[in-house]
Amino acid sequence: MPAKTYRPLSSKPQGKGVWSQFARQWDYQLMILPAIAFLLIFSYIPMWGVMMAFKEYNLFEGFKASPWVGTLHFRMFFESPEFWSIVRNTLCISLLKLAFGFPAPIILALLLNEVKNMLFKRVVQTITYIPHFISWVVVSGLVFSMLAVDNGTVNEVLMKSTLIEEPINWLSIPEYFWGILVSVGVWKEIGFGSIVYLAAIAGIDPALYEAASIDGASRFKQIFTITLPSMSAVITIFLLLGVGNILNAGFEDILLLTKNLNNGILLPYAQTVDTYVYQMGILNQRYSYATAAGLLKSVLSVLLLYIANTIARRMGKASLW
């Protein structure tokens, strides 16, 4: 008996081209149009402004009339007295944020996953999520209040604990600034960053834990043999993004904790590429010079992301492309 052949309900043959697939998914494509328009308007169209880095931009003459100077501003940035201190601050702050800020949400997600009391778990999640939604303006005010010399919470606690004899002006000691900046950043983002990792843990098959328990594996051992390997793809993706942002040491947090770059004591330790671009471009109105510094940072960030992604792909790990 010959095998039956089934024909699609529609008599029209469905095309396999890109435009035919686009037409069949018109409702989905329509939903992402606002996001595409947002990227075009605020990300791609303004990219023509990078040409300013190769010109001596004059606000009154306009973009087209400004003279072409080539790589002059890039050479000036490399030869500036602040260049190496800016590079040092940017890399050190970024690496500290990556070293402490990257594993912190993973550890929090693993700890919350072991909590059996759902009420306590939800309370902890809410408390850790809230700081992400607090403006850095408010957070900086809290930091100044807690670290204040007069009646500051930190100094009061340390003095009553006899750990120090007199109050310390924490935000006037350059050696403490990196630690304060990184600690506040981790506190602010640890809860929100753990959301993705908790979702990844929720997708793990419970049968794996049951089999491991039967084999006698403890909960601590199950974390390293089941939970973390199952999260490896998500962890790798976020690590790649962290490497790509290695030159984004921070802007708003540094700007506010140094009181708009007016703290001369902290500035040699707080000046990063982003704050330097703000100072040169907005405050000093050296638009072309600031654009050159910002463009250099962006190009290096893309290069780092490409290298990290290539290494991850060749090692057989998850990659962005």
C-alpha positions as CSV (number, residue, x, y, z in Angstrom):
1,M,0.0,0.0,0.0
2,P,1.6,3.3,-1.0
3,A,2.4,5.8,1.7
4,K,0.0,8.7,2.1
5,T,1.2,12.1,1.3
6,Y,-0.1,15.1,3.2
7,R,-0.4,18.6,1.7
8,P,-0.5,21.8,3.6
9,L,-3.9,23.3,4.3
10,S,-3.0,26.3,2.2
11,S,-2.7,25.6,-1.5
12,K,-0.3,28.5,-2.0
13,P,3.4,27.5,-1.7
14,Q,5.1,29.3,1.2
15,G,8.2,31.2,0.2
16,K,11.5,30.6,1.8
17,G,13.1,34.0,1.3
18,V,13.8,36.6,3.9
19,W,11.0,39.0,2.7
20,S,8.5,36.2,2.6
21,Q,9.3,35.2,6.2
22,F,9.2,38.9,7.2
23,A,5.7,39.1,5.6
24,R,4.5,36.0,7.5
25,Q,5.8,37.5,10.8
26,W,4.5,41.0,10.2
27,D,2.8,41.2,13.6
28,Y,6.1,40.3,15.5
29,Q,8.1,42.7,13.3
30,L,5.6,45.5,14.0
31,M,6.2,45.0,17.8
32,I,10.0,45.6,17.5
33,L,9.7,48.7,15.2
34,P,9.8,51.1,18.3
35,A,13.0,49.5,19.5
36,I,14.5,49.7,16.0
37,A,13.5,53.4,15.7
38,F,15.0,54.1,19.1
39,L,18.4,52.6,18.1
40,L,18.4,54.4,14.8
41,I,17.6,57.8,16.3
42,F,19.7,57.7,19.4
43,S,22.5,55.2,18.4
44,Y,23.2,55.1,14.7
45,I,22.2,58.5,13.3
46,P,24.4,60.4,15.8
47,M,27.4,58.3,14.8
48,W,28.3,60.8,12.1
49,G,29.4,63.0,14.9
50,V,32.6,61.0,15.4
51,M,34.0,62.9,12.5
52,M,34.3,65.8,14.9
53,A,37.3,64.0,16.4
54,F,39.2,64.6,13.1
55,K,38.2,68.3,12.9
56,E,38.9,71.5,14.9
57,Y,35.2,72.0,15.6
58,N,34.1,75.5,16.1
59,L,30.6,76.0,17.5
60,F,30.0,79.2,15.5
61,E,31.4,78.1,12.1
62,G,29.5,74.8,12.2
63,F,30.5,71.2,11.5
64,K,31.2,71.5,7.8
65,A,33.1,74.7,8.0
66,S,35.4,73.5,10.8
67,P,39.0,72.7,9.5
68,W,40.2,69.1,9.1
69,V,43.1,68.3,11.5
70,G,43.4,64.5,11.1
71,T,44.7,62.6,14.1
72,L,45.9,65.7,15.9
73,H,43.5,65.3,18.9
74,F,44.4,61.7,19.3
75,R,48.1,62.6,19.5
76,M,47.3,65.3,22.0
77,F,45.4,62.9,24.2
78,F,48.3,60.4,24.2
79,E,50.8,63.2,25.0
80,S,48.6,64.8,27.7
81,P,50.1,64.7,31.3
82,E,46.9,63.0,32.6
83,F,46.9,60.2,30.1
84,W,48.6,57.5,32.1
85,S,46.8,58.3,35.3
86,I,43.5,58.2,33.4
87,V,44.4,54.8,31.9
88,R,45.5,53.5,35.3
89,N,42.3,54.7,37.1
90,T,40.1,53.4,34.3
91,L,41.6,49.9,34.2
92,C,42.0,49.5,38.0
93,I,38.4,50.6,38.8
94,S,37.0,48.5,36.0
95,L,39.0,45.4,37.0
96,L,38.0,45.8,40.7
97,K,34.3,46.2,39.7
98,L,34.6,43.1,37.5
99,A,36.5,41.1,40.2
100,F,33.9,41.9,42.9
101,G,30.8,43.0,41.1
102,F,30.7,40.0,38.6
103,P,30.7,37.1,41.0
104,A,28.6,38.8,43.7
105,P,25.2,38.3,41.9
106,I,26.1,34.7,41.2
107,I,26.9,34.0,44.8
108,L,23.7,35.7,45.9
109,A,21.6,33.7,43.4
110,L,23.2,30.4,44.7
111,L,22.5,31.4,48.3
112,L,18.9,32.3,47.6
113,N,18.4,29.1,45.7
114,E,19.2,27.2,48.9
115,V,16.7,29.1,51.0
116,K,13.6,27.0,51.7
117,N,11.5,29.6,53.5
118,M,9.8,31.4,50.6
119,L,8.8,34.4,52.7
120,F,12.3,35.0,53.8
121,K,13.6,34.5,50.3
122,R,11.2,37.1,48.8
123,V,12.0,39.6,51.5
124,V,15.7,39.2,50.8
125,Q,15.1,39.5,47.1
126,T,13.1,42.7,47.5
127,I,15.6,44.3,49.8
128,T,18.5,43.5,47.4
129,Y,16.5,44.6,44.3
130,I,15.5,48.0,45.7
131,P,19.0,49.8,45.5
132,H,19.1,49.3,41.7
133,F,16.1,51.6,41.3
134,I,17.5,54.3,43.6
135,S,19.1,57.2,41.8
136,W,22.9,57.7,42.1
137,V,22.1,61.2,43.4
138,V,20.3,59.7,46.4
139,V,22.9,57.0,46.8
140,S,25.7,59.5,46.9
141,G,23.9,61.5,49.5
142,L,23.6,58.4,51.6
143,V,27.3,57.7,51.2
144,F,28.2,61.3,52.2
145,S,25.9,61.0,55.3
146,M,27.2,57.7,56.4
147,L,30.9,58.6,55.9
148,A,30.6,62.1,57.4
149,V,33.2,63.1,60.0
150,D,30.5,64.6,62.2
151,N,27.9,62.1,63.3
152,G,28.6,59.8,60.4
153,T,27.3,56.2,61.0
154,V,30.5,54.5,60.0
155,N,32.7,56.7,62.3
156,E,30.2,56.4,65.1
157,V,30.1,52.6,64.9
158,L,33.9,52.3,64.6
159,M,34.5,54.7,67.5
160,K,32.1,52.9,69.8
161,S,33.7,49.6,68.9
162,T,37.1,51.2,69.9
163,L,38.5,50.3,66.4
164,I,39.4,54.0,65.9
165,E,40.0,56.8,68.3
166,E,38.9,59.7,66.2
167,P,36.7,60.1,63.2
168,I,38.1,59.6,59.7
169,N,37.4,61.8,56.7
170,W,36.9,58.8,54.4
171,L,36.2,60.8,51.2
172,S,39.3,62.9,51.6
173,I,41.7,59.9,51.6
174,P,42.5,58.9,48.0
175,E,43.5,55.3,49.0
176,Y,40.0,54.6,50.2
177,F,38.2,55.9,47.2
178,W,38.4,52.9,44.9
179,G,37.2,50.6,47.8
180,I,34.2,52.9,48.5
181,L,33.3,53.2,44.9
182,V,33.4,49.5,44.2
183,S,31.6,48.6,47.5
184,V,28.7,51.0,46.8
185,G,28.4,49.7,43.2
186,V,28.2,46.1,44.3
187,W,25.6,46.9,47.0
188,K,23.5,48.8,44.4
189,E,23.5,46.2,41.6
190,I,23.9,42.8,43.3
191,G,20.2,42.1,43.7
192,F,19.2,43.2,40.2
193,G,22.1,41.3,38.6
194,S,21.0,38.0,40.4
195,I,17.7,38.0,38.6
196,V,19.1,36.4,35.4
197,Y,21.1,33.8,37.4
198,L,18.0,32.9,39.5
199,A,16.1,32.3,36.2
200,A,18.9,30.1,34.9
201,I,18.9,28.1,38.1
202,A,15.1,27.7,37.9
203,G,15.5,26.1,34.4
204,I,17.7,23.3,35.7
205,D,16.1,19.8,35.7
206,P,15.3,18.8,39.3
207,A,15.9,15.2,38.4
208,L,19.7,16.0,38.3
209,Y,19.6,17.1,42.0
210,E,17.6,14.0,42.9
211,A,20.1,11.7,41.2
212,A,23.0,13.5,42.8
213,S,21.3,13.1,46.3
214,I,20.9,9.4,45.7
215,D,24.6,9.2,44.9
216,G,25.4,10.9,48.2
217,A,26.4,14.3,46.9
218,S,26.0,17.1,49.4
219,R,24.2,20.4,48.6
220,F,27.6,22.1,48.5
221,K,28.9,19.5,46.0
222,Q,25.8,19.8,43.9
223,I,26.4,23.5,43.4
224,F,29.8,22.8,41.7
225,T,28.7,19.7,39.8
226,I,25.2,20.7,38.7
227,T,24.2,24.3,39.3
228,L,27.3,26.1,38.1
229,P,27.9,23.9,35.0
230,S,24.3,24.4,34.0
231,M,24.7,28.2,34.4
232,S,28.0,28.3,32.5
233,A,26.4,29.6,29.3
234,V,24.8,32.6,31.0
235,I,27.9,33.3,33.1
236,T,30.1,33.3,30.0
237,I,27.8,35.7,28.2
238,F,27.8,38.2,31.1
239,L,31.6,37.8,31.5
240,L,32.0,38.6,27.8
241,L,29.9,41.7,28.2
242,G,31.9,42.6,31.3
243,V,35.2,42.4,29.4
244,G,33.7,44.5,26.6
245,N,32.8,47.2,29.2
246,I,36.2,47.0,30.9
247,L,36.9,50.7,29.9
248,N,33.6,51.9,31.2
249,A,34.8,52.4,34.8
250,G,31.8,54.5,35.6
251,F,30.6,58.1,35.2
252,E,27.7,59.1,37.2
253,D,28.8,57.4,40.4
254,I,32.3,58.9,40.2
255,L,31.0,62.3,39.2
256,L,28.7,62.5,42.2
257,L,31.1,61.0,44.8
258,T,33.7,63.5,43.8
259,K,31.1,66.4,43.9
260,N,31.2,67.0,40.1
261,L,35.0,66.6,39.9
262,N,35.6,69.4,42.3
263,N,37.3,67.3,44.9
264,G,41.0,68.0,44.0
265,I,42.3,65.4,46.5
266,L,40.4,62.5,44.9
267,L,40.6,63.6,41.3
268,P,44.1,62.0,40.6
269,Y,42.5,58.6,41.7
270,A,39.0,59.2,40.3
271,Q,39.6,60.7,36.8
272,T,38.6,58.1,34.2
273,V,38.1,58.3,30.5
274,D,34.4,59.0,30.8
275,T,34.8,61.8,33.4
276,Y,37.8,63.2,31.4
277,V,35.6,63.4,28.3
278,Y,32.9,65.2,30.3
279,Q,35.4,67.6,31.8
280,M,37.1,68.4,28.4
281,G,33.9,68.4,26.3
282,I,31.2,69.9,28.5
283,L,33.1,72.0,31.1
284,N,36.1,73.1,28.9
285,Q,34.2,73.1,25.6
286,R,37.0,71.2,23.8
287,Y,34.5,69.2,21.7
288,S,36.8,67.7,19.2
289,Y,39.4,66.7,21.8
290,A,36.7,65.1,24.0
291,T,35.3,63.3,20.9
292,A,38.7,61.8,20.1
293,A,39.2,60.5,23.6
294,G,35.7,59.0,23.6
295,L,36.1,57.4,20.2
296,L,39.3,55.8,21.2
297,K,37.7,54.3,24.2
298,S,34.8,52.9,22.1
299,V,37.1,51.4,19.5
300,L,39.2,49.7,22.2
301,S,36.0,48.4,23.9
302,V,34.8,46.8,20.7
303,L,38.2,45.3,20.1
304,L,38.3,43.8,23.6
305,L,34.8,42.3,23.2
306,Y,35.8,40.8,19.8
307,I,39.0,39.2,21.3
308,A,37.1,37.8,24.3
309,N,34.3,36.5,22.2
310,T,36.8,34.8,19.8
311,I,38.6,33.1,22.7
312,A,35.3,31.9,24.2
313,R,34.2,30.5,20.9
314,R,37.4,28.6,20.3
315,M,37.3,27.2,23.8
316,G,33.9,25.8,23.0
317,K,32.1,28.1,25.4
318,A,29.0,30.2,24.7
319,S,29.6,33.3,22.6
320,L,27.8,36.4,21.5
321,W,28.1,35.6,17.8
